[in-house]
Amino acid sequence: MNIKSLKDWSVQDSVDLYGIEQWGAGNFAISEDGKATVSIPSSQGDIHVALPEIVKAAQERGHALPLLLRIENLLDSRIKLINESFREAIQETGYQGHYNGVYPIKVNQQKAVIEEIKRYGKNYSLGLEAGSKAELMICLANLDEGGLLICNGYKDREFIDLGLWAVKLGYRCFFVVESPSELPLIFERSQALGIKPFIGLRIKVSAKVGGLWTETSGDRSSFGLSTAQLTATVDELRREGMLDCLQLLHCHLGSQIPDIREIRAGVREASRFYTDLATEGVPLHYLDLGGGLAVDYIGNQSTHSHSRNYQLSEYCRCLTSTIKETLDQKKIPHPIIITESGRATVAHTSILLFDILDVMRYEPQNLPECLPESSHPLVVRQYQIHCEAKQVDLVEGYNEALSHRDQIRHLFRDGKINLRERATAENLFLAIAQELRERLDQSRQLPPELLELQQSLADIYYGNFSVFQSLPDTWAIGQIFPVMPIHRLQEAPTRQASISDLTCDCDGKLDHFILADGEHPTLPLHPFKPGEEYILGVFLMGAYQETMGDLHNLFGDTNVISVRINEDSSFDVTREQSGDTISEVLAILEYNPSTFQDNFRSKIEKAVKLGKINVAERQMLLSRFNHCLNDHTYFNTNNLN
Ligand code: PLP
């Protein structure tokens, strides 16, 4: 990619380069002075708040980077957008039922997120979905009477009892039966407690969807009833005199479904199930179509697994019109539509912010003016290519230099070349590669042999974060999140880099980036200036990342703050959560911090006895050790001072 020269660079170039207008969905922009901003609509037009200002406010409150930032307004606006879009679609298509959204809490169960969903979601009677007993308990504590509660997943006796009591308390709590074996326990507990359940049946639709979660749909999907099981279960409910409990039909085609045509096919099939069950006299009122509403992480509106080829309004119209058309054929009353949109609700609200600690550059150092006479002929030949690098044929010059470099490494292994000669030869190779790359930047077409040259010379920027803790999907499923610097955006980003995290793991890296012109293995970044903070943001990462993260290398939770942006462009820090300390992380692994301290104390006491350290040194060491236990797990730049 050609980067304009430093003096011609403008903020608009950064907007165009990083693709913020494509993936940002209007929520992010860049200010005149080159800072990434979060944009919130207000009665006076859009309000823009600079992310570096929010970072500063967090740091002043003692929350160092890395920092997980939640913008509450963005969560609210997503809830509003989804609900208003369904309202409009219902009006436009003449749908006779209404929409009742449900938030599947597995997507982000953090208290701050759930409480904001509860507070703002009240405007739209937003319900919750639980997939386990622990999640059910969060839902029960947060929903109000009359609230819609969908219980998916395996349900033991305690789960069922809690759900039945919830019905008695006035919640619309549905047990979604995923397998025929669940029914007997529901009958038994219902009889024992004298509470009639609300029952939903999850069906397997045969229509398959693309994307990363294609296995969620189709005959071999893990969850849901086959058609034969479905009809048998309906018959059983009828026999038991409990058909009136069966009010909901459920299906979940998959998460992040990129293609609207596949959604339409799945919804049509689910609607056909609904129609025929209703025709048989099953008193259904709700059609729950699960999750799947995709987020356009790469902003190109395509059927790529990280994108989607539809807008939210089209998704809503697709659901309402497909259900309507299918049910109208048999004059079935239109049900309440439920969707369980997880990522589309919470992805936009969170940004991971981290600082760069260091950079590795693949550049020659101390190139020799001339070579010693005793130099090996291969090193001499490498020197000649270096001198001719401006004229040699690009591919030929590169291939020859690469082959010399590899032969020189062999010779070193065989003891035929010494360390200094190898260093000189490798420096020369880097110099040649750099020269050729500069020529590549000016040529229009990249010869295929040289595709990897850019990548092999890219810098490595070391970031103060853990992929495994904060962005596990980038490692586990190759998820791409938009990444860009949050300041210096009025300057040309003249370096190309991949990003390495703090873990000692080669998988702990970001090397797949989205820019306006597509996917790239490197990200354009600004030259790192030691001693100056350089902060990158990972956007759209509010879904699935937090609870799925792990403690690899014992990097724990980062600091977290939530902010609310006000109409006057000020912002309030509404919640603060300090990241894990080292002793908290150790306690998770069953190390008792006080035993730990005692063990260390007795070791250094022994060292005093043996005369290895004096008592003053012992005291200093002990206090450092204790201080460290209470420190956070990430790189603490204050330790440098
Ligand atoms: N509902 C169910 C049953 C799910 O399994 C999932 C996730 O896979 C969701 C809803 C959320 O899906 P999404 O995040 O795509 O909206």
Boltz pocket constraint, residues with backbone or C-beta under 6 A from the ligand:
constraints:
  - pocket:
      binder: B
      contacts: [[A, 104], [A, 107], [A, 129], [A, 152], [A, 252], [A, 254], [A, 255], [A, 256], [A, 257], [A, 290], [A, 291], [A, 292], [A, 293], [A, 340], [A, 341], [A, 342], [A, 343], [A, 344]]
      max_distance: 6.0
